[in-house]
Structure formats: C-alpha cells, structure tokens
Amino acid sequence: MLHLSRRATATNECLDAVRLAQDPARLHEASAAKLVSAAAACAKTLERVSEATEHVERRASAFHVIDRARRLLRRELQRREPHKGH
C-alpha cells in the first residue's frame, strides 16, 4: 500500500509541475525552490516513463509533455540567474 501511496504522490507532484510550467503567471511568480522541486519531479517521472512497459505511443506522449514542462522550468530558472561577466 505504501508503494501505491508513493507512486500517487510522485504522479501528483509531476502533474503539479506540468501545470505550473503551463501557466506563465504562476511560473514567473514561483520561488526558485518551487521551480527546482518541480523540475526534479519531472526528472523522476521521465525516468519512470522511460522504463515503463506500456505502449510506445503512450510513453512517447507522456515523455513529450513532461520533458516540455522540464524545459520550461529550466528556462525560467536560467532567466533568473544573473548574467555572468556583466
């Protein structure tokens, strides 16, 4: 039962991360810690999706959505970094 609870928690964290990445206002307002946590949730889920044994089309679709969210989160974190050398 604990295994199912952990999987549900991880799934919810990933869904929250995807929703955050898809909402430009929330993405811009989120703390750096929240963005890092969301990116980590995406990375963990991408690993699980890549190891899944279900249909390739479903895996590819999930991988695309999660990877896009991860890239948006990373881009926002990079935007916030001070430019080096200026």
C-alpha positions in Angstrom: 0.0 0.0 0.0 2.9 2.4 0.8 4.3 1.8 -2.7 1.0 2.9 -4.3 0.9 6.0 -2.0 4.4 7.0 -3.1 3.6 6.5 -6.7 0.4 8.6 -6.3 2.4 11.3 -4.6 5.0 11.3 -7.3 2.3 11.4 -10.0 0.6 14.4 -8.3 4.0 16.2 -8.0 4.6 15.7 -11.7 1.1 16.9 -12.6 1.6 20.0 -10.4 4.9 20.7 -12.1 3.3 20.4 -15.6 0.5 22.7 -14.6 3.0 25.2 -13.1 5.1 25.1 -16.3 2.0 25.7 -18.5 0.9 28.8 -16.5 3.2 31.7 -17.4 2.0 33.9 -14.5 2.5 31.1 -11.9 5.8 30.1 -13.4 7.1 33.7 -13.2 5.9 34.1 -9.6 7.1 30.8 -8.3 10.0 30.7 -5.9 13.3 29.2 -7.2 12.9 26.4 -4.6 9.5 25.6 -6.1 10.9 25.5 -9.6 13.7 23.3 -8.6 11.4 20.9 -6.9 9.1 20.8 -9.9 12.0 20.2 -12.3 13.1 17.3 -10.0 9.6 15.8 -10.1 9.7 16.0 -13.9 13.1 14.3 -14.0 12.0 11.5 -11.7 8.9 10.9 -13.7 10.8 11.0 -17.0 12.9 8.2 -15.7 9.9 6.1 -14.7 8.2 6.8 -18.1 11.4 5.7 -20.0 11.4 2.4 -18.0 7.6 1.8 -18.5 6.5 -1.2 -20.4 3.2 0.2 -21.7 2.5 1.1 -25.3 5.3 3.1 -27.0 2.8 5.8 -28.2 1.5 6.5 -24.7 5.1 6.6 -23.4 6.2 9.0 -26.1 3.2 11.3 -25.5 3.8 11.4 -21.7 7.6 11.9 -22.3 6.9 14.8 -24.6 4.6 16.6 -22.1 6.8 16.1 -19.1 10.0 17.0 -21.0 8.4 20.2 -22.3 7.5 21.1 -18.7 11.0 20.4 -17.5 12.5 22.6 -20.3 10.1 25.5 -19.4 11.0 25.2 -15.7 14.7 25.1 -16.5 14.4 28.1 -18.8 12.7 30.1 -16.1 15.4 29.2 -13.6 18.1 30.3 -16.1 16.3 33.5 -16.8 16.6 34.4 -13.1 20.3 33.8 -13.0 22.4 36.9 -13.0 24.3 37.2 -16.2 27.9 36.3 -15.7 30.5 38.9 -16.8 28.2 41.9 -16.6 
